Amino acid sequence: MANRKTAAARQERLSREVIADSAIALADDEGLEAVTIRRLAQRHHVTPTALYWHFKEKDQLLDGMAERLFADVALPPESADPWPRQLRAVLEAFLAVLRPHPALAPLLPPRVLTSTAGMALTERTLSLLRQGGLPPDRTAEVGGYLLSAVVALVAAEPGREHPSDEEEREDAIRAKRASLTALSPRRYPTVVWCADALADCARPDEYYAFNLDMLIGGVTSMARVPARGEAGAVSPDAG
């Protein structure tokens, strides 16, 4: 009787949010491929059937994990700041949620339009690009690219593939640096020159800041409507 009561209590504590959070933690620890209904059931000491009430299959679970991350994106309030500055703030908010969970990066781009929170992120991004005077097709293309680029920055952070254990990580970085510097300087002079940066990201905050600057700078240079205060600035509705 006591065992049945304990199992029932565990099942009552489960919710869609609790399961999604547990799945995210499992992916953080062991990688996305480790996430299965069975593994999560074992973690919560319940049968897989208890999780099927919330997620019928793994694809639904992956959808729930992505939805949970998008829901954590704290979109900045709308302001009178120039649209490029607001756009950068939106990308920074997205980046802040994704950086602690690099294993989940592949989940997000194809699921950004499948949840209310993902739609809110998309709407704000597209709205700011529209303020820049981009036509609908370019707005859609650039918006999708920017959100995917943030995901790619996290996935491609130099040294991301190295172990989390500090000593093992240092050994892996040292080995990769050695393999790069051992390349022929005549055949691959620039790879050898960049060996340290390719082996590891020594200053992650600077890495992300520089690349966000590059993304926003590229979009701004293509926009028909300069940011307020710049020479030639006009209203998006002008003309």
N, C-alpha and C positions, 0 to 999 in steps of 0.2 A: 504493500500500500504506500509506504513512504517513498519507494522508488518511483511509483507512478505519479505521486504528487510532485516530486522533484522534476521529473520529465515534463509534466504539465506546466510547472512554473517557468522552466527554461523556454518552452515553446511560447508562453505568454509574453516573455521578455523580448522575443524576436519580433522585429518589424522590418519593413523594407529598408529603412534607413540604417538600422543596426547591421543588417546583413551586408548592405553595400559598403558600409564603413569597414566591416571585417574583411570583405573581399579586397578592398583597397589596401588594407594593412598587410594582407597576405601577398599581394602583388609587390608591395614595397619590399617585403622580406625575401621573397623567393622568385619574383618575376611573374609576369602576366600568365605564362603557360601553367603556373602552379594553381591558378584559380579554377576550382571546379565546385560544383554543388556538394559533392561528396566530401572534399577537403574542408569546406566551410561547416558542413554538418558535424564533422569530427571535432572541429574547433569549438563548437557550441554544445557538444555532447548531446546531440539530437540525431534523429534519423533524417536522411535526405528528404523524406516526405514533408517534414516540418518546414523546409525551405521552399518546397514546391508551391505552398500557399501563396508565396510572394513572387517567385521566379520559376516559371515552368521549365525553363531550359537555360543553358549557359549563355546563349545570345541575349536573352532577356536580362540575365545577371550583368553582363557587360554593359548593356544599355543603362541599367540602374547605376552602375559605377560611374559611367560618364555623366549621367544626370546629376549625381551627387557632387561631382567636381564642379560642374558648371554652376550648380546652386551655391557653391562657396565663393564664386567670383563676386567680389564687392564692387560693383560698378560705381565709379565716382559720380557725384551729382552733376547734373548739367550746370554749366556756368557760362560766363561771358568771355572766357578765355578763347584765344584763337583756336580754330578747329584742329590744327595739327597738335597743339598742346593737349587738348582734350582727347584726341585719338591716342596719343602716347600714353595718357593716364589709363585709358581703357586697356591697352595692351599690357601695361604694367600690372594692372589688376589681374588679368588672365595669367600672366607669367608668375605672379606671386603664388597662385594656387597650384600651378603645374610644377614648379621647380622642386618641391618636396616629393613629387610622385613621377619621376621620369619613366618608370616602367609602364605607366598608363598612357604615355604620349600617343601611341598608335590608336587608342580608342577614340580620341576626341574629334579629329577632323570629319570623319564620316557620320558623326552623331550630333553635330552642332545644331542641326535643324530638327532634332527629334524630341526635344524637351523644352518646356517653358523657359527655363533658365538659359539654355543654349540659344533660344530664339531671342531672348532679351539682349544677350551679348552680341548677336548678329545684327539686330536692329540698331543698336547704338553705333556699332562700327560702320554700318552702311549709311546711317544718317549723317555721320560726320564726314564721310567721303562725299556724300551728296552735297554737303555744304561747300566742299572744295570744287564743286562744279563738274564733277565727273558724270558722264551720261550713265543710264541704267546698266548697260552691259559692262562698262568698265568698273562701275561701282561694285557690281556683283563679283567680277573677276578679282579685283584688287582686295575687296573685303575678305574673300575666301583665302586669297594668298597670304594676307597679313596674319590671319588667325592660324593658318597652317605653318607660317614662318615662325611664329612664337613656339609652336610645338616642336618644330625642327631644331630651333636653337637649344631647347632643353635636351632633346634626344642626341644632338651632335656636340654637346659641350665636351671639349677635349678632356680626356681622362675619365669620362663617364663610365667607360667599360671596365675600369680597374676595380679590384675588390674594395669593400668598405673597411676591412681591417687595416689599420694605419700602417703596420709594418709590411703587410702583403702589398698594400697599395704602393708604398715607396719602392718596393722591389719591382713591381710591374712597371712603374713609371721609368725607373732606371733602365730596365730592360728595353722598353720601347724607345727611349731616347738613344740608347746605345745602338739599336738596330738601325735607326734613322741616320745617325751620324756616321755609321759605317758604310753608308751608300756612297757610290762614286760621286765626288763633288763636281766632276766634269759632266756627268750625265744628269745628275739631279741637284744642281747647285742651290736652288731655292728651297727644296725640301730639306736639305742639310742645314741651310741657314735658319729655317723655321723649326728645327727639330725640337727645341725646348717647348715651344708653344703647341706643337702637334702632339707631344707626349702628355701634356697635362695643362689644365687651365689654372694658372697660378693666381689669377685675380678674377674670380667668377663675376663679381658685381660689375667690374669694368667691362668684361666680356659681354654681358647682357646690355649694359648701358650703351656701349658703342654700336652694337648691332641694332638696337632699337632706334638709335639716332640715324643709322643708315636706312632703315625701313621708312621712318617718317620723312627723312630728307628726300628719299626717292619719290614718295607719293606727293609730297609738297611740290617738288619740281615739275610734276606732271599735271598738277591741278590747274584749272582755269581760274579759280578764285583764290588769290593769295590770302594769307592770314591777315586778320585785321591789323592795321598799323603798318603793313608793308606797302611799298609803292605800287600803285595800280590796283589796290584792293577794291572790289566791287561786290555788290550784293549777289547771292546765288540766283536770285530771280530777275536780275537785270538782263535786258535784251531779250 
